[in-house]
Amino acid sequence: LSSGIKFSASKVLEFSIELLAFNINFNKIADLGASKFVLVVIMIVLLILLTIFLAKKLNCPTESGWLVGFGTAICGSSAIAALAPSVTKNTEDTGIAIAIVNLIGSMGMILMPFIFRELDLSDTEIASYIGAGLHSVGNVAGAGFEMSERIGENALTIKMARVAMLSPAIIFFNILIQAGKKKNLISYLKLPIYLWAFIAITILVSVVQLPNEFLENMKNGGSILLIIAMAAIGLKVSFRQLIDSGQKAMKFGLLIFVIQLVIISLLLVVL
């Protein structure tokens, strides 16, 4: 089974990330308005900077901490999988980060609707917290549509703006972690082929009006492939390693999540 598991944890995962791009339409993201897009960009930049700084400062397993923070900032499992080849060759680091981000994201999806119903917040503010704060697209959809149809749609649009930042964020992250090494700017732009495909598909979807049925099929296909890839990565993770190394990474993930919500709160006041 090892060859199939290896293929699913790598190539199938790459295909799922490419299909994720069919959900991103820059025209819809533009409808957010400049302030919401600026909120997303600033939040991602600050969270990446804090992830790199705090992972070392708090003695968190570096690679796992980096992956957890990056997954929190962008789009959960897909973001972790996209960044992992650049920062670690250890599949267990990737598996631990994915497990932690999915657990925290699921907790947030369940708890946020209960909390927001007790707070005096507008629909726009709630959508901003959910769309800019929760980890995966599924987490955002679950929490957003639990609140209302309008909040769900706005939260998903904000989430897609985060997903659209995947490739630029990877380049930014790589520049930061390799600071001091003698490299020219071009070397940082050498993304894997599947990430260039991700960029090309987002541009295509934004420029060409593709049939809704086709887009829906690509979305469903991407979800199925992502599930297969996550299962394969899980099969390569040692449960003992998850317990031993995962405790620090879990605490780090919770800290980063709380910091993310604080950043969003401050930005909602300023912007």
Rosetta blueprint (number, residue, H / E / L):
1 L L
2 S H
3 S H
4 G H
5 I H
6 K H
7 F H
8 S H
9 A H
10 S H
11 K H
12 V H
13 L H
14 E H
15 F H
16 S H
17 I H
18 E H
19 L H
20 L H
21 A H
22 F H
23 N H
24 I L
25 N L
26 F H
27 N H
28 K H
29 I H
30 A H
31 D L
32 L L
33 G L
34 A H
35 S H
36 K H
37 F H
38 V H
39 L H
40 V H
41 V H
42 I H
43 M H
44 I H
45 V H
46 L H
47 L H
48 I H
49 L H
50 L H
51 T H
52 I H
53 F H
54 L H
55 A H
56 K H
57 K H
58 L L
59 N L
60 C L
61 P L
62 T H
63 E H
64 S H
65 G H
66 W H
67 L H
68 V H
69 G H
70 F H
71 G H
72 T H
73 A H
74 I L
75 C L
76 G L
77 S H
78 S H
79 A H
80 I H
81 A H
82 A H
83 L H
84 A H
85 P H
86 S H
87 V H
88 T L
89 K L
90 N L
91 T H
92 E H
93 D H
94 T H
95 G H
96 I H
97 A H
98 I H
99 A H
100 I H
101 V H
102 N H
103 L H
104 I H
105 G H
106 S H
107 M H
108 G H
109 M H
110 I H
111 L H
112 M H
113 P H
114 F H
115 I H
116 F H
117 R H
118 E L
119 L L
120 D L
121 L L
122 S L
123 D H
124 T H
125 E H
126 I H
127 A H
128 S H
129 Y H
130 I H
131 G H
132 A H
133 G H
134 L L
135 H L
136 S L
137 V H
138 G H
139 N H
140 V H
141 A H
142 G H
143 A H
144 G H
145 F H
146 E H
147 M H
148 S L
149 E H
150 R H
151 I H
152 G H
153 E H
154 N H
155 A H
156 L H
157 T H
158 I H
159 K H
160 M H
161 A H
162 R H
163 V H
164 A H
165 M L
166 L H
167 S H
168 P H
169 A H
170 I H
171 I H
172 F H
173 F H
174 N H
175 I H
176 L H
177 I H
178 Q L
179 A L
180 G L
181 K L
182 K L
183 K L
184 N L
185 L H
186 I H
187 S H
188 Y H
189 L L
190 K L
191 L L
192 P L
193 I H
194 Y H
195 L H
196 W H
197 A H
198 F H
199 I H
200 A H
201 I H
202 T H
203 I H
204 L H
205 V H
206 S H
207 V H
208 V L
209 Q L
210 L L
211 P L
212 N H
213 E H
214 F H
215 L H
216 E H
217 N H
218 M H
219 K H
220 N H
221 G H
222 G H
223 S H
224 I H
225 L H
226 L H
227 I H
228 I H
229 A H
230 M H
231 A H
232 A H
233 I H
234 G H
235 L H
236 K L
237 V L
238 S L
239 F H
240 R H
241 Q H
242 L H
243 I H
244 D H
245 S H
246 G H
247 Q H
248 K H
249 A H
250 M H
251 K H
252 F H
253 G H
254 L H
255 L H
256 I H
257 F H
258 V H
259 I H
260 Q H
261 L H
262 V H
263 I H
264 I H
265 S H
266 L H
267 L H
268 L H
269 V H
270 V H
271 L L
